[in-house]
């Protein structure tokens, strides 16, 4: 296997197969976001979805940071990435060099990641092991105020994690559903 093969090992989509193409993909993804995204989550997403392997993503990101196309900063306690004006200009100029399906998929995925990161920052899930299972407390917050807290008892750690994942996908939906149910007029 050649070195170049290792650089693109594991890529399963119609993703770029050159370092320049990967740089464009990353610039395009970051240009689509209004706020920084955690580096670890971003690289894991690129790998999981088959756009770029983890090694390549990190190597290319380091190059983009060095040349000022991307900045790495601390955002809510996590090393995070943000496109610079230079990176956004590159993305806008060369976006048609990426397949439309790749552009669409990477933007949709990044927006979901940013939304998830925001949910994790703005809401809490507390998992506490008990003698008879786990208590999972889901808290919807507005700044430091707790708007809603619900504790659910589950049998095992897997169920606790499933509740956490489901809640963090859309905490607002839980809040809306509970308010709606509690304020419905019975007829």
N, C-alpha and C positions, 0 to 999 in steps of 0.2 A: 504494500500500500504506500502510495506517495504521501509526502507531507501535506500537499494540498487536499488529498482525500480525507485526511484526518481533520483538517480544518472545517470540512463540510459534512463529516460523518454524522448520521442521524437526522439530516435534513430531509423531510418527507414531502414538503409542499413545493409549489412552483416558486420557491424562494430564490433569491439571487445566489448564484454560485461563484461569486467573486467577492473579494474584500471590498471593493468599491461599491458593489451592489448591496452588501450588508450594511455598509456605512449609510447608504441612502435609505435603506429600510429603517434603520434606527433613527436617523434624522427625521424621517417622515412620521414615524410613530410618536416621537417626542414632540414634534411640532403640532400634533393634533390635540395636545393636552394643555389645559389651562393652569395646571399646578404640577409640581414635581411628583415623580413616581419612585417608589423605593427600588433601588438598584437590584436587590436580590429578587424581589417579586417580578420585576421586568425581565430579568435574564431567565428566571424559571419559566415564565410565561412563553418567551420566545422558544425555549427548548421544548416545553411540553406540547406546544402547538406545531412543532416541526419547522419553524421558520429558520432557526439558527441553533447550532448546538451551544451549550453553556460556555465551553472554552472559547469559541469564536466570538460569542456575544461579549464576553469580558475583555478579550484581547482588543477587539475593535472599539469598544467603549473607552478603554484606556487611551487608544490613539486619538479618538474624537475629543476626549477631555484635554489631552496634551495640545491639540491644535486649536482649541477654543471653540469647537463646534457644539460641544455639550459641556455643561458644568455639573459637577457633583457637589452637593451641599447637604447639610444636615436639615432635614425637614421632619419636625415632630419626633426627633430622636433617632431617625433612621437615615443612613446614607442614601441619598436620593438623587435622581437625574432630572435635568431640565435642558431643553434645547435653547441655544442662544439665538440671537437674531441671525447670525451667520448660518447656523444649522437650519433655521426655518426658511431662509432664502434658498439654500441648497434643495431642501425638500420641495418647495414651491416650484422651483425651476425644473427639477428633474423627476417630479412625481410620476410622469407618464412612462418612465423607464421601468416602473414596477407594474406587475400585472394588477388589474383592477381588483381581482379577488384577494390578492395579497394585501393591497392597500386597505380594502374594506375590512378584512379579517383582523389585521393588526390594529387598526383604529378601534374597532368594536371591542377587541380584547383588552386594549389599554384603558379604554373608558370604563370597562367593568372593573379592572384592577384598581383604578383611582377611586371609583365609587366604593369598592370594598374597603380600601384603606381608610376612606373617610368614615365609613360605618364603624370600623374598628376603633377609630379615634373618638368618635362622638357617642358611642354606646358601649356598654359593658356586658360581658358574659362571665359570670362567676360559676365555676364548677367545683363543688365540694363533695368529697367522698364521705359517705355515711355508712353505718353498719349494714343497712338494708338497700344500698344502691348509691345513687348520686342525686344531689340537689343541683339543679341548673337554674340560676337566677339570671333573667334577661332584663337589662335595664336600658330604657330609652331616655336619653338625656337631652337637655337644652342647656348648653354651657355646663354649669355645676349643678343645675337643678335636675332632679330625677322626675321625669314626667310620668313614667310608668315602670313598675317593677313586678315581674311575674316569676314565681319559683315553681318549677316543675320537677317532680321526682321521677327518675328513670332507673332502670335496672342495672345498666352497665356503662362503662366509659365510651363505648362505641355510640350508644344512643345519645349520650351527653354531647359528644362531638357533632353528631348529626343535627341536634337541636341548635347548637352554636352556629354551624354552617348555614342552616336554613334561616335563622334569625338575622345573621349578618348580611345575607343576600338582600334583605329588604325589611329593615326594622320598622320603617314607616308603615308598611302594610299591616303589620301586627297591631300597631297603635290604632290605625284607621279602622281595622276590623273590630277591635274591642270597643272603641267609641261608638261605632255604628250599631253594634249589637246591643250595647247598653242603653242607647238612646232611641231605639226603634219603638214605635208605638205598637202595642199588641192590638190586633183587630179581631 
